[in-house]
Every structure is written in C-alpha cells, then in structure tokens.
Amino acid sequence: MLLQSAEPIERADMPDGCGPLTPPLSSSVKPLRQQVFEAIRAAGSIARVDVARSVGISPGSVTSITAELLEAGLIEETGPPQRDGDAGRGRPPVALSVRPCARHVAGIKLSSPSHSAVIVDFAGNRIGEASAPRAHARHATADVLSETIGMLDAALEAAGLARSDLAAVGLGVPGFVDSETGTVTWSPIMAERDVPLAGLVADRLGIAVSVDNDANLLTMAELWFGAGRALPDFAVVTIEHGVGMGLVINHEIYRGAGGMGMELGHTKVHLDGALCRCGQRGCLEAYVADYALVREASTALNWTSAEREPQIILESLFSHAKAGNAAARSIFHRAGRFLALGLANVITLFDPGLIILSGARMRYDYLYAREVLAEMANLSPATHRRGPRVETHAWGDMVWAQGAAALALAAVTDDLLGAQAGGR
C-alpha cells in the first residue's frame, strides 16, 4: 500500500493539454473527428502524424479531418510540434492545437462555507475565477439561483467576458444529483428537494447548463487535468462537509443507471447508528464528515456549536490532537477507522489501481495515517492485500470548479462534434 502526498494539479509527466489520455484503438464510440479533436486537446500541441498514431487511423484521414476542424475554427496550426519524427517526409512538421478562443465555458461549485467559479477557454486554460463565502445553512431555491448567477458574473468580470461569450456552464452541488435531468434530488445546501436546477439556471442565463454531484466533478478535474489523465480506472474519495466518491472506468465517469451512483458517504456502516444529514442512520459520513467530528468533540470535550462556529471547533480539535490530547486523538482515530472500512469496501467492489483522497479535510492527517491505511488493508479481502496506490490531494475550491468547467467542455464538445452533431 503506497501513500503519496499532494502534488500540483498540473503534473510534470503529463502533456500540456487537458482531457483523458486514451490509448489508440480504445473502445470509444465517438465519431472520428471528435476523437481527433480530443487527441489534439489532450496533447496540447501535436503533429498530424502523431494524431494518427494516437487515434489509430491513417495519416490521410487525419489530414482530411483536421482540415475540417481548421475551417470550423476549432483548432489552429501553431508552429513546430513537440515531436517531429517524420521531419523531411511529406507535409512539413506543423503542430496542431485547440484554438483557445473558439469557445468559453464556466464551472461553478456551490457548497458551504464558500462558492467558487472559474472561466475556462476551449483548450482548458483557466482565465478567470471568483469565490465568495456562504453561510452554513440550507437556502431556498431562489437564493441558490441568485448565488449561482452572482458567482458566474464575478468570474466573468475577472475574465473580461460577458454571459453571451459562454457556450455552456457546469455546476457542482453536494448531495444526490440526477445528472441526466439536471435535478437535485437532495442537497445539504438546499431547502427544497427535487429541484430542476439545471433548467432553472439555464432559463435565467439562456445558456446550456449541466449539473452533477460535486464529488464527480472533482473526479472530472483529476481525469482532465490531474493524476487520472492516463489512468483507465481510478477512484476519488472526498472528505469535506460530507463524504463523496467519484469512479472512473475506462476513462469515463461512472454515474449509475439513474445518474446518482457512487454515494459512498451514504453507504451504511452501522445499523441504526448515528443520524446522517440525509435523514437516515448509520451512513459513513455520519462518522467521518465535519459535522460528525463536531458532534464527537461536543460530546467528548464538552464543546458546543452554540459557543463556537463548527470550523473553529474543528481547528481546535485538530490542534488538541496534535498536542497529544487523548480524547481529541481518539475522535480522529475512530473517524479514521470508519474511513478505512469505507475504503476497504471500495477496494472490494471495484479494485481500483489508484484511490485519491481529496478535499479540505485532507489536512487532518489522522484521517489517512499509516494506521488507517493498514486497517484498510486488513479489512480488504486477502486477494486484494497488495491494495491500490493511495494519494492525498488537498486541493482548494477552484479545482472543484475546474472540474465543473470540464463537464461543460465535454458537453460543448459532444454538441459540436458528437454523433448528434452528425460527426463521422
């Protein structure tokens, strides 16, 4: 079991582009021109001959398809390629890149205690961002809409763009989200249930909007910009105000039949156990998430949230644990054991090659201490004892919003080049 600490989201061993690095002749059912375009975007800068190798088609087909993409203004010739192994034969070695200004999208993460938003160009470059604090409360749908529009406008101002410059918006929300319909079935930040959030925001903006669970969007960030770009299968487990999970299978996010799968935080670890925010009892996050640690601190250390803000309680709890307070250490130890149980179940069910532990709470290193990973291994079947590689990524809120932008980029690319667009 290998534990690695956080690394920058842009990895030195990856090309400069963005998007999944899929192998040639993969099982993709996307039209060829979409595969060619995505190969160019993933590489950042690439020669036609290398595009042919990447996609597994003839150089002639690449020349024809890239001519269409150039004419459409989606890609551009940008000078010498990163590789020119075929220099001196046929067409001069000219690199192709995605034309950044071809389209712009926005990504927004709604959460407590803050919202965040980014503006991204078609090549995946972040060109504007904004964030704002948010109270720990469930807000009415009208207020959530206003907060969303406000975050978008602030990020657009930072980028020097207008709403009319956007092709799409991606939106991440904690809770149960039907990504197919854009409906938020339940969220800890929303007062109502079954809210058609994508449609409501789209009506306000006049722009296409996609909504997904925020853990899926952090997984999208890893798939498009981070450690998962070249991996066919990996899992991301998020620990913040709740516990979430995203799963990639064959370079694609897996969401389940109803678009609401991978809710690791709401798997049951204790029958008739602690009350979860979702209204049920015994969920994993009721023992690991922020509010679970606050509850335990209030009981064991006689601290109450009426006297201190939850965030202050968490920071104080961590400081006491670091200073050797036995009660504080035992709270993190118990949460770590429950987390180990949840991770062992992920290994048993999916056998991923990599598990990324991510979120603001990754600074609480007791949650992923060596003892926790050893417990995870002990709870896994003997056949899985070698276990996956485990990395911790303590990203800030902007990376979650960047994952939401990746969702929007994917949607725009599908609309422009996918089968529904008549791509060959």
C-alpha positions as CSV (number, residue, x, y, z in Angstrom):
1,M,0.0,0.0,0.0
2,L,1.7,3.2,-1.2
3,L,0.7,6.6,0.2
4,Q,1.8,9.7,-1.7
5,S,1.3,13.3,-0.6
6,A,-0.4,16.0,-2.6
7,E,1.1,17.0,-6.0
8,P,0.3,20.1,-8.1
9,I,-2.7,19.6,-10.4
10,E,-0.5,20.0,-13.5
11,R,1.8,17.0,-13.4
12,A,5.3,17.2,-14.9
13,D,5.0,13.8,-16.6
14,M,1.8,14.8,-18.5
15,P,1.4,16.7,-21.8
16,D,0.4,20.3,-21.6
17,G,-3.1,19.7,-22.8
18,C,-6.2,18.7,-21.0
19,G,-8.6,15.7,-21.1
20,P,-8.2,11.9,-20.7
21,L,-5.2,10.4,-22.5
22,T,-6.8,7.4,-24.1
23,P,-4.8,4.7,-25.8
24,P,-5.0,4.1,-29.6
25,L,-7.9,1.9,-30.8
26,S,-9.7,2.2,-27.5
27,S,-13.4,1.2,-27.3
28,S,-14.6,4.7,-27.9
29,V,-17.8,5.0,-29.9
30,K,-17.3,8.7,-30.6
31,P,-17.1,10.0,-34.2
32,L,-13.6,10.1,-35.6
33,R,-13.5,13.9,-35.8
34,Q,-14.3,14.1,-32.1
35,Q,-11.6,11.6,-31.3
36,V,-9.1,13.6,-33.4
37,F,-10.1,16.8,-31.8
38,E,-9.8,15.4,-28.3
39,A,-6.4,13.8,-29.1
40,I,-5.2,17.3,-30.1
41,R,-6.6,18.9,-26.9
42,A,-5.2,16.2,-24.7
43,A,-1.7,16.6,-26.2
44,G,-1.7,20.4,-26.1
45,S,0.4,20.6,-29.3
46,I,0.8,17.7,-31.6
47,A,1.8,16.9,-35.2
48,R,-0.7,15.2,-37.6
49,V,1.4,12.1,-37.8
50,D,1.2,11.7,-34.1
51,V,-2.5,12.3,-34.1
52,A,-2.8,9.4,-36.5
53,R,-0.8,7.2,-34.1
54,S,-2.8,8.4,-31.1
55,V,-6.2,7.7,-32.6
56,G,-5.2,4.7,-34.7
57,I,-6.2,5.9,-38.1
58,S,-4.4,6.7,-41.4
59,P,-2.5,10.0,-41.9
60,G,-4.7,10.7,-44.8
61,S,-7.8,10.5,-42.6
62,V,-6.2,12.8,-40.1
63,T,-5.4,15.4,-42.8
64,S,-9.0,15.4,-44.0
65,I,-10.5,15.7,-40.6
66,T,-8.1,18.3,-39.3
67,A,-8.8,20.4,-42.5
68,E,-12.5,20.4,-41.4
69,L,-11.6,21.4,-37.8
70,L,-9.3,24.2,-39.1
71,E,-12.1,25.5,-41.3
72,A,-14.5,25.4,-38.4
73,G,-12.1,27.4,-36.3
74,L,-11.8,24.8,-33.6
75,I,-8.1,24.1,-34.0
76,E,-5.1,26.1,-35.3
77,E,-1.6,25.5,-36.6
78,T,0.8,26.7,-34.0
79,G,4.4,26.0,-35.3
80,P,6.8,23.2,-34.7
81,P,5.3,20.2,-32.9
82,Q,6.5,18.7,-29.7
83,R,7.6,15.6,-31.8
84,D,8.7,15.7,-35.4
85,G,10.0,12.2,-36.0
86,D,8.7,12.4,-39.6
87,A,10.5,15.6,-40.4
88,G,11.6,15.7,-44.0
89,R,8.8,13.4,-45.3
90,G,5.6,14.7,-46.8
91,R,3.8,17.6,-45.1
92,P,6.2,19.9,-43.1
93,P,6.1,19.3,-39.4
94,V,3.4,21.7,-38.2
95,A,1.8,21.4,-34.8
96,L,-1.9,21.5,-34.2
97,S,-3.5,22.9,-31.1
98,V,-7.0,23.7,-30.0
99,R,-7.9,27.3,-30.7
100,P,-8.5,28.6,-27.1
101,C,-10.9,31.4,-28.1
102,A,-13.1,29.0,-30.1
103,R,-15.4,28.6,-27.1
104,H,-15.5,29.6,-23.4
105,V,-17.3,27.8,-20.6
106,A,-17.9,28.3,-16.9
107,G,-17.6,25.9,-14.0
108,I,-19.2,26.7,-10.6
109,K,-19.1,24.8,-7.3
110,L,-21.8,25.5,-4.8
111,S,-21.1,24.5,-1.2
112,S,-20.6,25.6,2.4
113,P,-18.7,27.5,3.6
114,S,-17.9,29.1,0.1
115,H,-18.9,29.1,-3.5
116,S,-16.3,29.2,-6.3
117,A,-16.4,29.7,-10.1
118,V,-13.9,29.6,-13.0
119,I,-14.0,30.6,-16.7
120,V,-12.1,28.3,-19.0
121,D,-11.3,28.5,-22.7
122,F,-11.7,25.7,-25.2
123,A,-8.1,24.5,-24.7
124,G,-8.8,24.1,-20.9
125,N,-6.9,27.2,-19.7
126,R,-8.3,28.9,-16.6
127,I,-8.7,32.6,-17.5
128,G,-10.9,34.0,-14.7
129,E,-12.1,33.0,-11.2
130,A,-14.1,34.1,-8.2
131,S,-15.1,32.9,-4.8
132,A,-17.4,34.0,-2.1
133,P,-18.2,32.9,1.5
134,R,-21.5,31.2,2.2
135,A,-23.3,30.6,5.5
136,H,-23.8,27.1,6.8
137,A,-27.5,26.8,6.1
138,R,-30.0,25.4,3.6
139,H,-31.1,28.1,1.3
140,A,-34.3,28.5,-0.7
141,T,-34.1,27.7,-4.4
142,A,-34.5,31.3,-5.3
143,D,-31.5,32.3,-3.2
144,V,-29.4,29.5,-4.6
145,L,-30.2,30.7,-8.1
146,S,-29.1,34.3,-7.1
147,E,-25.9,33.0,-5.6
148,T,-25.1,31.0,-8.7
149,I,-25.7,33.9,-11.1
150,G,-23.6,36.2,-8.8
151,M,-20.7,33.8,-8.8
152,L,-20.8,33.4,-12.6
153,D,-20.9,37.2,-13.1
154,A,-18.0,37.7,-10.8
155,A,-15.9,35.1,-12.6
156,L,-16.9,36.6,-16.0
157,E,-15.8,40.1,-14.8
158,A,-12.4,38.7,-13.8
159,A,-12.0,37.1,-17.2
160,G,-13.2,40.2,-19.1
161,L,-16.1,38.3,-20.7
162,A,-19.9,38.6,-20.9
163,R,-22.5,36.0,-20.4
164,S,-23.0,36.0,-24.2
165,D,-19.4,34.8,-24.6
166,L,-20.2,31.5,-22.9
167,A,-21.1,28.3,-24.7
168,A,-22.1,26.3,-21.5
169,V,-22.0,26.2,-17.7
170,G,-21.1,23.3,-15.5
171,L,-22.5,23.3,-12.0
172,G,-21.4,21.1,-9.0
173,V,-23.7,20.6,-6.0
174,P,-23.2,18.3,-2.9
175,G,-25.9,15.7,-2.4
176,F,-28.0,13.4,-4.7
177,V,-28.0,14.7,-8.2
178,D,-29.7,13.2,-11.3
179,S,-27.1,14.4,-13.9
180,E,-29.3,13.2,-16.8
181,T,-32.1,15.5,-15.9
182,G,-30.2,18.1,-14.0
183,T,-32.3,17.6,-10.9
184,V,-31.0,18.0,-7.4
185,T,-32.9,15.3,-5.5
186,W,-31.5,16.3,-2.1
187,S,-28.6,18.6,-1.1
188,P,-27.4,19.8,2.3
189,I,-27.2,23.4,0.9
190,M,-30.8,23.5,-0.5
191,A,-34.0,23.8,1.5
192,E,-36.2,22.0,-1.2
193,R,-35.9,18.6,-2.7
194,D,-36.3,17.5,-6.3
195,V,-35.2,20.9,-7.7
196,P,-34.7,21.0,-11.5
197,L,-31.6,23.2,-11.0
198,A,-30.1,22.8,-14.5
199,G,-33.3,24.0,-16.2
200,L,-33.8,26.9,-13.7
201,V,-30.3,28.2,-14.2
202,A,-30.4,27.7,-18.0
203,D,-33.7,29.7,-18.1
204,R,-32.1,32.6,-16.2
205,L,-29.0,32.6,-18.3
206,G,-30.1,31.5,-21.8
207,I,-27.1,29.1,-21.8
208,A,-26.9,25.3,-21.7
209,V,-26.3,24.1,-18.1
210,S,-25.1,20.7,-16.8
211,V,-25.4,19.8,-13.1
212,D,-23.6,17.0,-11.3
213,N,-22.6,15.8,-7.9
214,D,-19.6,17.8,-6.7
215,A,-17.5,14.6,-6.0
216,N,-18.0,13.6,-9.6
217,L,-16.7,17.0,-10.7
218,L,-13.6,16.8,-8.5
219,T,-13.1,13.4,-10.2
220,M,-13.5,15.2,-13.6
221,A,-10.8,17.6,-12.6
222,E,-8.4,14.7,-11.9
223,L,-9.5,13.0,-15.2
224,W,-9.0,16.1,-17.3
225,F,-6.2,18.0,-15.5
226,G,-4.6,15.8,-12.9
227,A,-3.4,12.4,-11.8
228,G,-6.0,10.4,-13.6
229,R,-5.5,11.6,-17.2
230,A,-3.6,8.5,-18.3
231,L,-5.3,6.0,-16.0
232,P,-8.2,3.9,-17.3
233,D,-9.6,3.3,-13.8
234,F,-9.4,5.1,-10.5
235,A,-11.5,6.3,-7.6
236,V,-11.6,9.7,-5.8
237,V,-12.9,9.9,-2.3
238,T,-13.7,13.3,-1.0
239,I,-13.9,14.3,2.7
240,E,-15.2,17.8,3.4
241,H,-18.5,18.7,4.9
242,G,-19.7,15.3,3.6
243,V,-18.1,12.2,2.2
244,G,-18.3,11.7,-1.6
245,M,-16.9,9.5,-4.3
246,G,-16.3,9.5,-8.0
247,L,-15.3,6.5,-10.0
248,V,-13.6,6.4,-13.5
249,I,-14.0,3.2,-15.5
250,N,-12.3,3.0,-18.9
251,H,-11.5,6.8,-18.9
252,E,-15.2,7.7,-18.2
253,I,-17.0,8.8,-15.1
254,Y,-19.4,6.1,-13.9
255,R,-22.7,7.5,-12.6
256,G,-25.0,4.5,-12.4
257,A,-28.3,3.9,-14.2
258,G,-30.0,6.9,-12.6
259,G,-27.0,9.1,-12.6
260,M,-26.8,9.0,-8.8
261,G,-24.4,6.2,-8.1
262,M,-21.1,6.2,-6.1
263,E,-22.7,7.7,-2.9
264,L,-20.0,6.3,-0.7
265,G,-20.9,8.7,2.2
266,H,-24.4,7.2,2.4
267,T,-23.4,3.6,2.4
268,K,-24.3,2.1,5.8
269,V,-21.6,1.2,8.2
270,H,-23.7,0.9,11.4
271,L,-27.3,-0.3,11.6
272,D,-29.5,2.2,13.5
273,G,-26.4,4.2,14.0
274,A,-25.7,8.0,14.1
275,L,-28.1,10.3,12.3
276,C,-26.9,11.5,8.9
277,R,-27.8,14.8,7.2
278,C,-29.7,12.8,4.6
279,G,-32.2,11.7,7.3
280,Q,-31.1,8.1,7.5
281,R,-28.9,6.5,10.2
282,G,-25.6,4.7,10.1
283,C,-24.2,6.4,7.0
284,L,-20.4,6.5,6.6
285,E,-20.3,10.3,6.5
286,A,-22.2,10.5,9.9
287,Y,-18.9,9.2,11.4
288,V,-16.3,10.9,9.2
289,A,-17.5,14.2,7.9
290,D,-17.2,17.6,9.5
291,Y,-20.4,17.5,11.4
292,A,-19.6,14.1,12.8
293,L,-16.3,15.4,14.2
294,V,-18.1,18.4,15.6
295,R,-20.6,16.2,17.3
296,E,-18.0,13.9,18.8
297,A,-16.0,17.0,20.0
298,S,-19.1,18.5,21.6
299,T,-19.7,15.3,23.5
300,A,-16.2,14.2,24.5
301,L,-14.7,17.6,25.1
302,N,-17.9,19.5,26.2
303,W,-17.6,22.0,23.3
304,T,-20.9,23.2,21.8
305,S,-21.5,24.7,18.4
306,A,-23.6,27.4,20.2
307,E,-20.4,28.6,21.8
308,R,-18.1,28.2,18.8
309,E,-18.5,28.0,15.0
310,P,-18.1,24.4,13.6
311,Q,-15.0,25.4,11.7
312,I,-13.4,26.8,14.9
313,I,-14.3,23.6,16.7
314,L,-12.7,21.5,14.0
315,E,-9.5,23.5,14.0
316,S,-9.3,23.4,17.8
317,L,-10.0,19.7,17.8
318,F,-7.1,19.2,15.4
319,S,-4.8,21.4,17.4
320,H,-5.6,19.5,20.6
321,A,-5.0,16.1,18.8
322,K,-1.6,17.4,17.6
323,A,-0.8,18.5,21.1
324,G,-1.4,15.0,22.4
325,N,-4.9,15.3,23.9
326,A,-6.1,11.7,24.2
327,A,-9.8,12.5,23.7
328,A,-9.2,14.5,20.6
329,R,-6.9,11.9,19.2
330,S,-9.5,9.2,19.8
331,I,-12.1,11.1,17.8
332,F,-9.8,11.2,14.8
333,H,-8.8,7.6,15.4
334,R,-12.5,6.5,15.4
335,A,-13.3,8.5,12.2
336,G,-10.2,7.0,10.6
337,R,-11.3,3.5,11.3
338,F,-14.7,4.2,9.7
339,L,-13.0,5.7,6.7
340,A,-10.8,2.6,6.5
341,L,-13.9,0.5,6.4
342,G,-15.4,2.6,3.6
343,L,-12.2,2.4,1.6
344,A,-11.9,-1.3,2.0
345,N,-15.4,-1.7,0.6
346,V,-14.4,0.4,-2.4
347,I,-11.4,-1.9,-3.0
348,T,-13.6,-5.0,-2.6
349,L,-16.2,-3.7,-5.1
350,F,-14.0,-2.0,-7.7
351,D,-10.4,-3.0,-7.2
352,P,-9.1,0.4,-8.5
353,G,-5.4,0.9,-9.3
354,L,-5.4,4.3,-7.6
355,I,-7.5,5.9,-4.8
356,I,-7.2,9.6,-4.5
357,L,-8.2,11.1,-1.1
358,S,-9.1,14.7,-1.6
359,G,-10.8,17.6,-0.1
360,A,-10.1,20.3,2.5
361,R,-10.1,17.7,5.4
362,M,-7.0,16.0,4.0
363,R,-5.0,18.4,6.1
364,Y,-6.3,16.4,9.1
365,D,-3.7,13.8,8.6
366,Y,-5.1,11.5,11.3
367,L,-7.8,10.5,8.7
368,Y,-5.2,8.9,6.4
369,A,-2.4,8.0,8.8
370,R,-0.5,4.8,8.3
371,E,-2.7,3.0,10.8
372,V,-5.8,3.9,8.8
373,L,-4.3,2.5,5.6
374,A,-3.1,-0.6,7.4
375,E,-6.7,-1.0,8.7
376,M,-8.0,-0.6,5.2
377,A,-5.7,-3.4,4.0
378,N,-6.7,-5.6,6.9
379,L,-10.4,-5.1,6.1
380,S,-9.9,-5.9,2.4
381,P,-10.1,-9.5,1.1
382,A,-6.8,-11.4,1.2
383,T,-6.8,-11.4,-2.6
384,H,-6.6,-7.6,-2.5
385,R,-3.9,-7.3,0.1
386,R,-1.4,-5.6,-2.2
387,G,-4.0,-2.9,-2.5
388,P,-4.2,0.2,-4.7
389,R,-1.8,3.2,-4.6
390,V,-3.3,5.9,-2.4
391,E,-2.6,9.6,-2.9
392,T,-3.8,12.6,-0.9
393,H,-4.7,15.8,-2.8
394,A,-5.7,18.7,-0.6
395,W,-6.9,20.9,-3.4
396,G,-8.7,24.2,-2.9
397,D,-12.2,25.1,-4.1
398,M,-11.1,26.3,-7.5
399,V,-10.2,22.7,-8.6
400,W,-13.8,21.6,-7.9
401,A,-15.0,24.5,-10.1
402,Q,-12.4,23.5,-12.7
403,G,-14.0,20.0,-12.7
404,A,-17.4,21.7,-13.3
405,A,-15.8,23.5,-16.3
406,A,-14.5,20.2,-17.6
407,L,-18.1,18.9,-17.5
408,A,-19.2,21.9,-19.6
409,L,-16.2,21.5,-22.0
410,A,-17.3,17.8,-22.5
411,A,-20.9,18.9,-23.2
412,V,-19.9,21.5,-25.7
413,T,-17.5,19.1,-27.5
414,D,-20.3,16.5,-27.7
415,D,-22.7,19.0,-29.1
416,L,-20.2,20.3,-31.7
417,L,-18.6,17.0,-32.8
418,G,-20.5,14.1,-31.3
419,A,-22.9,11.8,-33.1
420,Q,-25.9,14.1,-32.5
421,A,-23.9,16.8,-34.4
422,G,-23.5,14.5,-37.4
423,G,-19.9,13.7,-36.8
424,R,-18.4,10.9,-38.9
